[in-house]
Amino acid sequence: MARTTGSDGEKTEAALREAAVNLIARYGYEAVSMRQLAAEVGVQAAALYRYFPTKEDLLFTLMREHMEGLIAAWEDTRPVIAAPAERLAALVGNHIRFHVARRHSTHVSNMELRSLSRENLTHILKLRTSYEKELRQILRDGAETGAFAVDDTAMTAMAIIQMVTGVIVWFRPDERLSVDEVTETYLAMVMRLVGAETKNQENSREKNDVHAFDEFRAG
C-alpha cells in the first residue's frame, strides 16, 4: 500500500521546524547548519531539502508561521463590539500569552529579520504592519472618544508592542508570578501609558468623592 504524505512526512516536517526554532534561538541562524539540524531530528541531511529547498526557506517559514499564528490568535480573541479600553486589554492579554507560550519562536522572529532576503523580509514586515494596525486603530478610537490621551499613535503603539513582547526576556512560568498576574501588571502599565483610568484609579476616585461628600454633609 502506498504511503500517504500525511503520516511520516508531516511529522518529520513538524519535528524539523521545532528543532530549527530551538537551535536558532540558542545559537543564532548563521551558526546553525542544515547538517546539524538533520542530526538533531535524526534524518539524512539530504532529506531536509525535500521540505525546505534552502536554509532561508526554513527561516522564512518559521517567521511567517509565527506572525500568521499571532494574527489568527487575535482574530479569535478580538471582541466584536467593545470600548477601546476593552479591546486594548484583549490585545495585550492575547499578545503576552501568545509570546510566552512561544518564547523561542518569538526570539527567532525578532532577532533574525536581518537574515532574510529583501523579498522575504518585505512579506514578514507586511504581516507585522497588518497586526500593528489593529493596535493603532484601537489607540485612535480611544483618543477620539476621550478614553485615551495619546499624542503620537504610531510611537505609542511601538512602545506598547516592545514592552509586552519583552516579557519573554525575563518571565519564567515556574517562578513567583503566573501568566495572568504578569498580564494584569503589564496591562495596568499600558493603561497608564495611554492615559486611561485603571480600575484601581476609578475605585480610588470614587472613594475620594464619597469622602468629600461626607465632609460636605458634615460641614
CORRAJO-V19078 format. One record per residue. N is the residue number from 1. SS is DSSP state (hx for helix, st for strand, lp for the rest). Layout:
n	ss
N	SS
N	SS
This chain:
n	ss
1	lp
2	lp
3	lp
4	lp
5	lp
6	lp
7	hx
8	hx
9	hx
10	hx
11	hx
12	hx
13	hx
14	hx
15	hx
16	hx
17	hx
18	hx
19	hx
20	hx
21	hx
22	hx
23	hx
24	hx
25	hx
26	hx
27	hx
28	lp
29	lp
30	lp
31	lp
32	lp
33	lp
34	hx
35	hx
36	hx
37	hx
38	hx
39	hx
40	hx
41	hx
42	lp
43	lp
44	lp
45	hx
46	hx
47	hx
48	hx
49	hx
50	hx
51	hx
52	lp
53	lp
54	lp
55	hx
56	hx
57	hx
58	hx
59	hx
60	hx
61	hx
62	hx
63	hx
64	hx
65	hx
66	hx
67	hx
68	hx
69	hx
70	hx
71	hx
72	hx
73	hx
74	hx
75	hx
76	hx
77	hx
78	lp
79	lp
80	lp
81	lp
82	lp
83	lp
84	hx
85	hx
86	hx
87	hx
88	hx
89	hx
90	hx
91	hx
92	hx
93	hx
94	hx
95	hx
96	hx
97	hx
98	hx
99	hx
100	hx
101	lp
102	lp
103	hx
104	hx
105	hx
106	hx
107	hx
108	hx
109	hx
110	hx
111	hx
112	lp
113	hx
114	hx
115	hx
116	lp
117	lp
118	hx
119	hx
120	hx
121	hx
122	hx
123	hx
124	hx
125	hx
126	hx
127	hx
128	hx
129	hx
130	hx
131	hx
132	hx
133	hx
134	hx
135	hx
136	hx
137	hx
138	hx
139	hx
140	hx
141	hx
142	hx
143	hx
144	hx
145	hx
146	lp
147	lp
148	lp
149	lp
150	lp
151	lp
152	lp
153	hx
154	hx
155	hx
156	hx
157	hx
158	hx
159	hx
160	hx
161	hx
162	hx
163	hx
164	hx
165	hx
166	lp
167	hx
168	hx
169	hx
170	hx
171	lp
172	lp
173	lp
174	lp
175	lp
176	lp
177	lp
178	lp
179	hx
180	hx
181	hx
182	hx
183	hx
184	hx
185	hx
186	hx
187	hx
188	hx
189	hx
190	hx
191	hx
192	hx
193	hx
194	lp
195	lp
196	lp
197	lp
198	lp
199	hx
200	hx
201	hx
202	hx
203	hx
204	hx
205	hx
206	hx
207	hx
208	hx
209	hx
210	hx
211	hx
212	hx
213	hx
214	hx
215	hx
216	hx
217	hx
218	hx
219	lp
